[in-house]
């Protein structure tokens, strides 16, 4: 009986055939993948073994505008070498490298060296010229178009909690009320203006108002409105009349901390510009960075009556342009916006390299 069991053959089932077929197909698939991929792997292994020996920028000199980005291209040897290339700048103030070290952006005008480093440490250098965008030739628009003075008027309202920085107490020049304040740079400029005005005319002048807080202006405006109400004005008309000379809270430039009301007598007066010192200040204030804020011929634009006593500090460059072109501050700021657009338009018409060459020729 045992011999008969040993000699009995195993019967092949349908399941065995299916499993065997799956095995054969799997082997054929693996063989096909190896046939396709192994040569690629061999080529890659061969490429990796090729070491970078030379690295060069495609150009020896590059030109970009301030704010633009450069992504340079390179020549490498051998051409099949695989390398990771990073950029560095000789002056981050002129151009800064991106976080991934693959591009560089112009920060300010200047010429610097950029360095490309490829693994394993092979380096190349090129010159990068960063060019500032500028107004078209012969343009009379403000060249200082980015530094826009702050403004408060009927359309631009300051928040109740706005307080300017760098405020100082006015105690170096004559003032009618103690504890008045002004921004430090505005006071420094006025000290020079005051000294020269008095020396030139022999007449003294007083500051009667400087910085005013939102709440102070609120009380001042309310008192002005009550005065007109007492004269029989309606509330609406009283507020309109009061706003001709006293701005509602948030609309007054006194809250900016760089405006002054000046007087010879101690009170605001339309005759201030007719006094010796008032006339001198009106004619020379721009040389110290001040402008007559509310001129008589600009009432329709400023929406404020003529105030010969009110001077606003904007800085010498702005003040000279405003004075020489007979503008009010609203007109000047509008021209600055036109200048910014003109600069962008011009940069589309001329490349950074062309503008760089043009400036170089003009400086020769």
C-alpha positions as CSV (number, residue, x, y, z in Angstrom):
1,X,0.0,0.0,0.0
2,X,2.8,2.5,0.9
3,X,4.5,1.9,-2.5
4,X,1.4,2.7,-4.4
5,X,1.0,6.0,-2.5
6,X,4.5,7.1,-3.3
7,X,4.2,6.3,-7.0
8,X,1.0,8.3,-7.3
9,X,1.5,11.6,-9.3
10,X,0.2,15.0,-8.1
11,X,-2.7,16.2,-10.1
12,X,-2.2,19.7,-11.7
13,X,-5.2,21.8,-11.0
14,X,-6.6,24.9,-12.8
15,X,-5.4,27.0,-9.9
16,X,-1.8,25.8,-10.3
17,X,-1.9,26.8,-14.0
18,X,-3.2,30.3,-13.2
19,X,-0.5,30.9,-10.5
20,X,2.2,29.7,-12.8
21,X,0.9,32.0,-15.6
22,X,1.1,35.0,-13.2
23,X,4.6,34.0,-12.2
24,X,5.8,33.9,-15.9
25,X,4.1,37.2,-16.7
26,X,5.7,38.9,-13.7
27,X,9.1,37.7,-14.7
28,X,8.6,38.9,-18.3
29,X,7.5,42.4,-16.9
30,X,10.6,42.6,-14.7
31,X,12.8,41.7,-17.6
32,X,11.2,44.4,-19.8
33,X,11.7,47.1,-17.1
34,X,15.3,46.1,-16.7
35,X,15.8,46.3,-20.5
36,X,14.4,49.8,-20.5
37,X,15.9,51.3,-17.4
38,X,19.3,49.7,-16.9
39,X,21.0,51.6,-19.8
40,X,19.7,54.9,-18.3
41,X,21.1,54.0,-15.0
42,X,24.4,53.2,-16.6
43,X,24.4,56.5,-18.5
44,X,23.6,58.4,-15.2
45,X,26.3,56.7,-13.3
46,X,28.7,57.6,-16.0
47,X,27.6,61.2,-16.1
48,X,27.9,61.7,-12.3
49,X,31.5,60.6,-12.5
50,X,32.2,63.6,-14.8
51,X,33.5,66.4,-12.7
52,X,32.8,70.1,-13.4
53,X,36.1,71.8,-14.5
54,X,35.0,75.1,-15.9
55,X,32.1,77.5,-15.3
56,X,31.4,80.8,-17.1
57,X,28.6,83.4,-17.2
58,X,27.0,83.7,-20.7
59,X,27.8,87.4,-20.5
60,X,30.7,89.3,-18.9
61,X,28.4,92.2,-17.9
62,X,24.7,92.4,-17.1
63,X,22.3,95.4,-16.7
64,X,19.0,95.5,-14.8
65,X,16.8,98.2,-13.4
66,X,16.4,98.7,-9.7
67,X,13.7,96.3,-8.6
68,X,14.2,93.9,-11.5
69,X,15.5,90.3,-11.1
70,X,18.3,88.6,-13.0
71,X,18.5,84.9,-13.6
72,X,21.8,84.4,-15.5
73,X,22.7,81.5,-17.7
74,X,26.0,79.7,-17.8
75,X,28.4,77.7,-19.9
76,X,29.9,74.6,-18.2
77,X,32.6,72.1,-19.1
78,X,32.3,69.3,-19.6
79,X,28.8,69.9,-21.0
80,X,27.5,66.6,-19.5
81,X,28.7,67.4,-15.9
82,X,26.0,67.7,-13.3
83,X,26.5,70.7,-10.9
84,X,24.5,72.9,-8.5
85,X,25.2,76.6,-9.2
86,X,24.7,79.3,-6.6
87,X,25.0,83.1,-6.8
88,X,26.5,85.7,-4.4
89,X,26.7,89.5,-4.5
90,X,29.7,91.7,-3.6
91,X,27.3,94.3,-2.2
92,X,23.9,93.4,-0.8
93,X,22.9,97.1,-0.7
94,X,23.1,97.2,-4.5
95,X,21.8,93.7,-5.3
96,X,20.5,90.9,-3.1
97,X,20.5,87.2,-3.8
98,X,17.3,85.2,-3.5
99,X,16.8,82.6,-0.8
100,X,17.4,79.8,-3.2
101,X,20.7,81.4,-4.4
102,X,19.6,81.2,-8.0
103,X,18.7,84.8,-8.9
104,X,19.6,88.3,-7.9
105,X,17.4,91.5,-7.5
106,X,18.6,95.1,-7.9
107,X,18.2,97.1,-4.7
108,X,19.9,100.4,-5.6
109,X,21.9,101.9,-8.4
110,X,25.5,100.8,-8.6
111,X,28.0,98.3,-10.2
112,X,29.0,95.2,-8.4
113,X,30.6,91.8,-8.9
114,X,28.4,88.7,-8.9
115,X,30.0,85.3,-8.3
116,X,28.6,81.9,-9.5
117,X,29.9,78.9,-7.7
118,X,29.3,75.4,-9.0
119,X,30.0,72.1,-7.3
120,X,32.8,71.1,-6.6
121,X,33.7,74.8,-5.9
122,X,34.4,76.0,-9.4
123,X,33.7,79.8,-9.7
124,X,33.0,82.4,-12.3
125,X,32.5,86.2,-12.0
126,X,30.6,88.9,-13.9
127,X,29.8,92.6,-13.5
128,X,26.2,93.5,-12.6
129,X,25.1,97.1,-13.3
130,X,22.0,98.1,-11.5
131,X,20.4,101.2,-13.0
132,X,17.8,103.5,-11.4
133,X,14.8,104.2,-13.5
134,X,14.5,107.9,-14.2
135,X,12.4,110.5,-15.9
136,X,12.6,111.1,-19.7
137,X,15.1,113.7,-20.8
138,X,13.9,117.3,-20.5
139,X,11.0,116.3,-18.2
140,X,10.1,119.1,-15.8
141,X,8.2,116.7,-13.5
142,X,9.5,116.4,-9.9
143,X,12.6,114.3,-9.7
144,X,11.9,113.5,-6.1
145,X,8.7,111.5,-6.9
146,X,9.0,108.6,-4.4
147,X,9.2,110.7,-1.2
148,X,5.5,111.8,-1.1
149,X,4.8,114.3,1.8
150,X,2.0,113.3,4.1
151,X,-1.1,115.5,3.8
152,X,-4.3,116.1,5.6
153,X,-7.2,117.9,3.9
154,X,-10.8,117.4,3.0
155,X,-10.0,114.1,1.3
156,X,-7.3,112.7,3.5
157,X,-8.3,112.2,7.1
158,X,-5.9,111.4,10.0
159,X,-7.0,108.9,12.6
160,X,-7.8,110.1,16.2
161,X,-4.8,108.2,17.5
162,X,-2.3,109.5,15.0
163,X,0.7,111.1,16.7
164,X,3.8,112.0,14.7
165,X,7.2,110.6,15.8
166,X,10.2,112.6,17.0
167,X,8.2,115.4,18.6
168,X,10.1,118.0,20.6
169,X,9.0,120.9,22.8
170,X,9.6,124.3,21.2
171,X,11.8,126.2,23.5
172,X,14.6,127.7,21.3
173,X,12.5,130.3,19.4
174,X,9.9,132.8,20.5
175,X,6.5,131.3,21.1
176,X,3.3,132.8,22.5
177,X,2.2,129.6,24.4
178,X,4.4,127.3,26.3
179,X,4.6,123.5,25.8
180,X,3.9,123.8,22.0
181,X,5.5,120.9,20.1
182,X,6.9,120.3,16.6
183,X,8.7,117.5,14.8
184,X,12.4,117.7,15.4
185,X,13.5,118.2,11.8
186,X,10.8,120.9,11.2
187,X,12.0,122.8,14.4
188,X,15.6,122.5,13.3
189,X,14.8,124.0,9.9
190,X,12.6,126.8,11.5
191,X,15.4,127.8,13.9
192,X,17.6,128.6,10.9
193,X,14.7,130.4,9.1
194,X,13.9,132.4,12.2
195,X,17.5,133.5,12.8
196,X,18.0,134.6,9.2
197,X,14.6,136.3,9.0
198,X,15.2,138.4,12.2
199,X,18.8,139.2,11.1
200,X,17.6,140.4,7.7
201,X,14.6,142.5,8.9
202,X,15.3,143.4,12.5
203,X,11.7,142.4,13.3
204,X,10.8,139.6,15.7
205,X,8.2,136.8,14.9
206,X,6.4,134.4,17.2
207,X,5.0,130.8,16.8
208,X,1.4,130.9,17.9
209,X,0.6,127.3,17.0
210,X,2.4,124.1,16.2
211,X,1.3,120.5,16.8
212,X,-2.3,120.0,17.6
213,X,-3.7,116.6,18.7
214,X,-7.0,115.3,17.3
215,X,-8.8,116.1,20.5
216,X,-7.4,119.7,20.6
217,X,-8.5,120.2,17.0
218,X,-11.9,118.8,17.8
219,X,-12.4,121.4,20.7
220,X,-11.0,124.2,18.5
221,X,-13.4,123.4,15.6
222,X,-16.4,123.0,17.9
223,X,-15.7,126.4,19.5
224,X,-15.5,127.9,16.0
225,X,-18.8,126.3,15.0
226,X,-20.5,127.6,18.2
227,X,-19.4,131.1,17.3
228,X,-21.2,131.0,13.9
229,X,-24.2,129.4,15.5
230,X,-24.4,132.4,17.9
231,X,-24.5,134.6,14.8
232,X,-27.6,132.9,13.5
233,X,-26.0,130.3,11.1
234,X,-27.7,126.9,10.7
235,X,-25.6,124.0,12.0
236,X,-24.6,123.0,8.4
237,X,-23.7,126.5,7.4
238,X,-21.8,127.1,10.7
239,X,-19.7,124.0,10.0
240,X,-19.0,125.1,6.5
241,X,-18.0,128.6,7.6
242,X,-15.8,127.3,10.4
243,X,-14.1,124.9,8.0
244,X,-12.8,127.8,5.9
245,X,-10.2,128.7,8.5
246,X,-10.4,125.9,11.1
247,X,-10.3,122.3,9.9
248,X,-12.5,119.6,11.4
249,X,-10.6,117.1,13.6
250,X,-8.5,114.7,11.5
251,X,-8.3,117.1,8.6
252,X,-5.8,119.6,10.0
253,X,-2.2,119.4,9.1
254,X,-1.3,120.7,12.5
255,X,-1.9,117.1,13.7
256,X,1.1,116.1,11.4
257,X,3.4,118.1,13.7
258,X,5.2,120.0,10.9
259,X,3.0,123.1,10.4
260,X,3.4,126.5,12.1
261,X,1.2,129.5,12.5
262,X,3.4,132.6,12.7
263,X,2.6,136.1,13.9
264,X,4.2,139.5,14.7
265,X,1.4,140.6,17.0
266,X,0.5,137.3,18.7
267,X,-2.6,136.6,16.7
268,X,-3.3,135.3,13.2
269,X,-3.5,138.2,10.8
270,X,-3.9,138.6,7.1
271,X,-1.4,141.5,7.2
272,X,1.4,139.1,8.3
273,X,2.8,138.9,4.8
274,X,2.9,142.8,4.7
275,X,5.2,143.0,7.7
276,X,9.0,143.1,7.1
277,X,9.6,139.7,8.7
278,X,6.5,138.1,7.2
279,X,7.3,139.2,3.7
280,X,10.9,138.0,4.1
281,X,9.7,134.6,5.4
282,X,7.2,134.2,2.6
283,X,9.9,134.9,0.0
284,X,12.6,132.7,1.5
285,X,10.8,129.9,3.4
286,X,11.4,127.4,0.6
287,X,15.2,127.7,1.1
288,X,14.7,126.2,4.5
289,X,12.2,123.5,3.5
290,X,8.9,125.4,4.3
291,X,6.1,126.3,2.0
292,X,3.1,128.7,2.3
293,X,0.5,126.0,2.7
294,X,-2.6,127.8,1.7
295,X,-1.9,130.4,-1.0
296,X,-4.5,133.0,-2.0
297,X,-4.7,131.7,-5.6
298,X,-5.1,128.0,-4.7
299,X,-8.3,128.2,-2.5
300,X,-10.4,126.2,-5.0
301,X,-7.8,123.4,-4.8
302,X,-6.9,123.4,-1.1
303,X,-10.5,124.3,0.0
304,X,-9.0,126.5,2.7
305,X,-9.1,130.2,2.7
306,X,-5.8,132.1,2.2
307,X,-3.7,131.8,5.4
308,X,-0.5,134.0,5.0
309,X,0.5,132.9,8.5
310,X,0.5,129.1,8.0
311,X,3.8,127.5,6.9
312,X,4.3,123.7,6.4
313,X,7.7,121.9,6.5
314,X,8.2,119.5,3.5
315,X,12.0,119.5,3.1
316,X,14.2,121.7,0.9
317,X,13.9,119.7,-2.4
318,X,10.1,119.6,-2.3
319,X,9.8,123.2,-1.1
320,X,12.0,124.6,-3.9
321,X,10.0,122.8,-6.6
322,X,6.7,123.9,-5.1
323,X,7.8,127.5,-4.8
324,X,9.5,127.8,-8.2
325,X,6.5,126.2,-10.0
326,X,3.9,128.2,-7.9
327,X,2.1,125.2,-6.7
328,X,0.1,124.2,-3.6
329,X,0.9,120.8,-2.0
330,X,-2.1,119.0,-3.5
331,X,-0.9,120.0,-7.0
332,X,2.7,118.9,-6.2
333,X,1.6,115.5,-5.0
334,X,-0.5,115.0,-8.2
335,X,2.6,115.8,-10.2
336,X,4.6,113.3,-8.3
337,X,2.1,110.6,-9.3
338,X,2.5,111.7,-12.9
339,X,6.3,111.5,-12.5
340,X,6.1,107.9,-11.2
341,X,4.1,106.9,-14.3
342,X,6.4,108.7,-16.6
343,X,9.4,106.9,-15.1
344,X,7.7,103.5,-15.7
345,X,6.8,104.4,-19.2
346,X,10.3,105.6,-20.0
347,X,11.8,102.3,-18.7
348,X,9.7,100.4,-21.2
349,X,11.1,102.5,-24.0
350,X,14.8,102.2,-23.1
351,X,16.7,99.2,-21.7
352,X,18.8,99.4,-18.6
353,X,21.9,98.9,-20.7
354,X,20.9,101.8,-23.0
355,X,20.1,104.1,-20.1
356,X,23.4,103.2,-18.4
357,X,25.4,104.0,-21.5
358,X,23.4,107.3,-21.9
359,X,24.3,108.4,-18.3
360,X,27.9,107.4,-18.8
361,X,28.2,109.6,-21.9
362,X,26.5,112.5,-20.1
363,X,29.0,112.3,-17.2
364,X,32.1,112.4,-19.5
